Amino acid sequence: MKKEYQAFIEGFKEGEEIELEIKDLTPGPYKYDSRRVKAILSSSPEKLPDGDILWIRSQSGFLHPSPWAMKITQELGAYVHQPPYSDIG
């Protein structure tokens, strides 16, 4: 099963390895955990068939209308555990 992530990214070249911080969107106990990785991105999932799903947001928060593919090439940091959002009440 492919994992699903989100990243805030500006100014990169498709197909080149870049460093980024990703947030896990996959349902389960690690949802919303963040980590730093090196990865290759593609707007076409066919170019990275073994890649995961990446939702790209601009630095201002604009969500790209369709998901990209991402293949993690190197882990740069450990997960930063963040519990799912809940109302403070």
C-alpha positions in Angstrom: 0.0 0.0 0.0 1.3 3.4 -0.9 1.8 5.9 1.8 0.5 9.5 1.5 2.4 12.6 2.5 2.1 16.4 2.3 4.9 18.9 1.9 5.2 22.7 1.6 7.5 23.3 -1.4 8.6 26.2 -3.6 11.0 26.3 -6.5 12.3 22.8 -7.4 13.0 20.8 -10.5 11.0 17.7 -11.2 13.1 14.5 -11.3 16.0 16.0 -9.2 16.7 14.9 -5.6 15.7 17.6 -3.1 15.6 17.9 0.7 12.1 18.4 2.2 10.1 18.0 5.3 7.1 15.7 4.8 4.0 15.1 7.0 2.5 11.6 7.0 -1.2 11.7 6.0 -1.6 7.9 5.9 -4.3 6.7 8.4 -2.9 4.9 11.4 -0.8 5.6 14.5 1.8 7.6 12.7 -0.6 10.0 11.0 0.7 13.6 11.1 4.2 12.6 12.1 6.9 14.7 10.3 10.4 13.9 9.1 13.1 15.3 6.9 14.1 13.3 3.8 15.8 13.5 0.4 13.4 12.5 -2.3 12.8 12.6 -6.1 9.4 14.0 -7.2 7.4 13.5 -10.3 4.1 15.0 -11.5 3.4 11.7 -13.3 3.0 8.6 -11.0 3.9 6.4 -14.0 7.5 7.8 -13.8 7.8 6.6 -10.2 5.7 3.4 -10.0 7.2 2.4 -6.7 6.8 5.9 -5.2 4.4 7.2 -2.6 1.7 9.9 -2.9 2.7 13.5 -2.2 0.3 16.4 -1.9 2.2 19.6 -2.6 1.4 22.9 -1.0 3.0 26.3 -1.8 4.6 28.3 1.0 1.4 30.3 1.1 -0.7 27.2 1.5 -2.1 26.7 -2.0 -2.8 23.0 -2.6 -1.8 21.7 -6.0 -4.9 20.2 -7.6 -3.5 16.7 -8.1 -1.1 14.5 -6.2 2.5 13.9 -7.2 4.7 10.8 -6.8 7.6 10.8 -4.4 10.4 8.3 -4.0 12.3 8.7 -0.7 16.0 8.2 -1.4 17.4 9.0 2.1 16.1 9.6 5.6 17.6 12.7 7.2 15.9 12.8 10.5 13.7 10.8 12.9 10.0 11.1 13.0 8.6 14.0 15.1 5.6 12.5 16.8 2.6 14.9 16.8 -0.8 13.6 18.0 -3.8 14.1 15.8 -5.6 17.5 16.1 -8.2 17.7 18.9 -10.2 20.6 20.3 -9.0 22.0 23.6 -12.0 22.2 25.8 
